[in-house]
């Protein structure tokens, strides 16, 4: 049961990331094609639904929001380069790497805290 819940956490979080990035990219496209504003609204709404599902199945808010935000920034920057020929400079890439490193450290810190709380004699 715990493994199934763990998988669902990550699937829901991936859904939130994909939906948010889709909405954000559609926002840029909607400047030229206003019909894409429908996709913007749907993307953001779906992102929050998936994020709430992620929290409901037990992922801590700080972890979920950190990963959601960092992955969204990174994917949006890369896909903006591909779709809209927007620049992605070495300084921007360095910033994205630092954001991702920060999120990884938060996740590692959370796992260490979980290990301390579920030590010998403590039920998880």
C-alpha positions in Angstrom: 0.0 0.0 0.0 2.8 2.4 0.9 4.5 1.9 -2.5 1.3 2.5 -4.4 0.8 5.8 -2.4 4.4 6.8 -3.1 4.0 6.2 -6.9 0.7 8.2 -6.9 2.4 11.1 -5.2 5.0 11.4 -8.0 2.5 10.8 -10.8 0.2 13.5 -9.4 3.2 15.8 -9.0 4.3 15.1 -12.6 0.8 15.9 -13.7 0.9 19.2 -11.8 4.2 20.1 -13.4 3.1 19.2 -16.9 -0.2 21.1 -16.6 1.5 24.2 -15.2 4.2 24.3 -17.8 1.5 23.7 -20.5 -0.5 26.6 -19.2 2.5 28.9 -19.0 3.6 28.1 -22.5 0.1 28.6 -23.8 0.1 32.0 -22.1 3.0 33.1 -24.4 1.3 31.6 -27.4 -2.0 33.3 -26.5 -0.4 36.6 -27.2 -0.7 35.7 -30.9 -3.6 33.3 -30.7 -6.1 34.4 -28.1 -8.0 31.0 -28.3 -5.0 29.6 -26.3 -6.3 31.4 -23.2 -8.6 28.5 -22.8 -5.6 26.2 -22.5 -4.0 28.6 -20.1 -7.0 28.4 -17.8 -7.3 24.6 -18.1 -3.6 24.1 -17.6 -3.5 26.2 -14.4 -6.7 24.6 -13.1 -5.4 21.1 -13.7 -2.1 22.0 -12.1 -3.8 23.0 -8.9 -6.0 19.9 -8.9 -3.0 17.7 -9.4 -1.0 19.6 -6.7 -3.9 19.1 -4.2 -4.0 15.4 -5.0 -0.3 15.2 -4.4 -0.8 16.7 -1.0 -3.8 14.5 -0.3 -1.7 11.3 -0.8 0.8 12.6 1.7 3.7 14.5 0.1 4.7 17.4 2.4 3.8 20.8 1.0 7.3 22.2 1.1 8.6 19.3 -0.9 5.7 19.2 -3.4 5.8 23.0 -4.0 9.5 23.2 -4.2 9.8 20.4 -6.8 6.7 21.8 -8.7 8.2 25.3 -8.8 11.7 24.3 -9.7 10.7 21.8 -12.3 8.3 24.3 -13.8 11.0 26.9 -14.1 13.5 24.6 -15.7 11.0 23.0 -18.1 9.5 26.4 -19.1 13.0 27.8 -19.7 14.1 24.9 -21.9 10.8 24.7 -23.8 10.7 28.4 -24.3 14.1 28.1 -26.1 12.7 25.3 -28.3 9.2 26.7 -29.0 9.8 30.5 -29.0 13.6 30.8 -29.6 14.0 32.6 -26.3 17.5 32.8 -24.9 18.9 30.4 -22.3 22.2 31.9 -21.2 24.9 30.2 -19.1 23.9 32.4 -16.2 20.3 31.3 -16.5 21.3 27.7 -16.7 23.4 28.1 -13.6 20.4 29.6 -11.8 18.3 26.7 -12.8 20.9 24.3 -11.6 21.0 26.1 -8.2 17.2 26.0 -7.9 17.2 22.3 -8.6 20.1 21.7 -6.2 18.1 23.5 -3.5 15.1 21.4 -4.0 17.2 18.2 -3.9 18.7 19.4 -0.6 15.2 20.1 0.8 14.1 16.6 -0.2 17.2 15.0 1.3 16.6 16.9 4.5 13.0 15.7 4.6 14.1 12.1 4.2 16.6 12.5 7.0 13.8 13.9 9.2 11.6 11.0 8.2 14.3 8.5 9.1 14.7 10.1 12.6 11.0 10.0 13.2 10.6 6.4 12.1 13.6 5.0 13.9 13.6 1.7 15.9 10.4 1.1 17.9 8.5 3.8 16.0 5.7 2.7 13.7 5.4 4.4 10.3 
